[in-house]
Amino acid sequence: MWRFAFFLGALIALPLQAATVETLYQAQVSLPDTDSQTTRAARATALQQVLVKVSGQSNISDNEVIQKALENNSTYVSQLGHSSVNGQPTLDVSFDREKIRTLLTQANATFWSEQRPTILVWLIEDKHRDRAIVFDQSDNALQRPLNQAAALRGVPLLLPIGDFEDVTAISVPDLWGGFVQPIAKASTRYQPDAVMVVRVKGSDAKTQLTWQLFPGSPSAMLDGQAEPVEGRTNGSVAIQEMMNTVADHLAARYAIQLGGATEGGFAIEVANIRHVEDFFQLESLLKAMSSVAEVNATHLQGDRVRFSIQLLGNEQAFARELSMEPRLQSQPVTSLVREMAVEGATGVAPEGVIVPTSREGSASEPLPQLDVSATRSATASGISQYYWNPNA
């Protein structure tokens, strides 16, 4: 049940984009009996698992605020259920996402949104010097613990499908040797956000595992811009230890710090906003980003809209979130931005905010062709340009 739905989709339609993890606020834990103390302990375990996933920190329970919350865990529960796994009873717990975020803010912890990088995993197993690539349809014993370990950290994984293109694009020696060029080229068709190469020898307590994480796209690998993070671990929990290290590393790149001061203002300008529905979809997308505190549209001209954005995180975290959204494509700065920055306003919306017509009516209704300039001063960060592609 820990296998994400997008795994199946990967077999049907390529390429992939960053994945939305739907299970961040859910946990399933063993429940040996229905004693009240046992149930309370199980809820605490479930809450800890969720906090690790949402914060991106494997050591989140070391935080004193979190420790108190674990003791009073019922406050954060939104739904309880019971089921079983392999005949063993379990407690299924869903937690309130707003309360979880508030808790992490109080703890000055980090927050990693549901939109997360998809990792393509090239897994090679060495059995008595007989090495083979584990593909998605291999039904290999390593796949289940790998998927479970990834699910516990909310990390979307994808194994290559193993079709003719895969088996002719790369060889076992390429992977075992960690040769970047063939690995990157074979990974390109999947368009992952990161690539892992995992080499496994032995099993159970004798497991020996070495791995490389390239925290960037295959094109970044080819350009030498994705220096690998490497690790080695042994024993029966080697796969979980690997995933903890990988998740902690990715969270350090993508998670935002909560509980601190707002980082300040930022501005982006988006072209191809041709209909009212485009505007509302874009505005909702920006407001939902974990690094964003506030969004206001400040300038509308033709099919271009400029947004003033107050950030919770830093500009780098915001830029990474934007880069993971396929409907927004970064564009080079043009002279139009400079022209719009200095041209006179023909109308001013209240408090420097523009509001298009309501969502009522046809979604294809054209956006009013107005030129509305806000009274707010330009942000120190400048203006980044993007192109809106609602069908991406």
Steps between C-alpha positions, in 0.01 A plus 500: 500500500803720529554499126412842365239526231732687267725191474235331286452814297870500423462169321231639274609851411842658490644747580445573869506820698541568871244303698234608746521273806147445628586301814714746698243538777414132530673219686436132563654343810484162670239462775563182704192553716226755564616603846474878544870540575592292196272710280645823636854376434399396148357848435827653619695276264268597214538871580876467509498332159288780354716772653811339353335493155366853512806665656753299302701454820573148623592640843190718542406322826810648666319836500353580844180645354451186293562278802214671685274462198574128481382465860174683419454356153120477488481876434636451150293198391230553238403136435563155649447160344597137539625250244754222473820423312595136451251406768641747753263771630594860426386847598446736206529865596443819302616831644376856451740670259440852635567390857812316389632810324420714805687252719805510274487881504491500880797263498697723257530191282501459124208427267520297180193532280313220322663592169822300507776398260459163330810281527583246231675206668740274313521201735764232436509179701816290528422135577817294516659735242199464271391861461164608361295818473176496698227641277149597605351169386782285643302399811828511692507461878682833531215701351259478792740622773622772264147626434407476868809693606424770243136520609602550863686813389253616237753464219359406155707227336487354152677193365569482124244288317757271337379512141718467192608862518620459858692177451676634191574844646706390798694202631566355844870603485393859423287507814732305727786726397295816549575640154309825484457544123320171421298523823382850415416412140302190602313704763403786269183336366349494851571870568556443873596775741782288642674171420625231737728205438475233770726193515403214731694194613376236743170495686351556845771557763771448237371769267768731361367806324676784318318782328532823306240776486520751217274780633414644163358418160682279247587813301663646811696178534620527142602861559692406813262704718374212717782390726401167656444437868638159589447260786558152630302304757474142623258274683131416498394867517742616230225605257316708762825666609575585138156654446529702821827648379360568153180658634691718747721621216207582270311671782801722561457616137122525476353549849442848640570626850191578707470716808746768391454842351361535151781523249352793309354589163543347159337566165424286199334580171309232312408513132220321311229571760222522243190405696355566842539135593871519416540780749319321781684172440834678507413700809385185683816318397722775640304529825528124556880500486662423832754782467231767444334711769295740286424556132365817339456584132642849448512556124295375205579583138385298203559135579760576770442512874752608761475361853653639817584208726588501867715200583513274803819340378782644294504575129690180425227287660233689307692465173534124556125469553435695181741279307304190604172636360466390134240768420751778573796526265782739579565765234797733446455857616380719213481870442125487562558450872717810513243695299217390727699594807523867398186563295224711647195342657160542342316378809572395855327220686427532872808447716714414201311184407323419175199274492372353170134434443347215699528134410133489406429434137709321244849387592608614156386857563784733393683683774412871487763681293595760759822669601488526876815601686523470875639771723737258672867552439699237314657232714873492551516153350391615154247331277521147363306408188298186433272366230171339600416171327172376653507177298844381614 
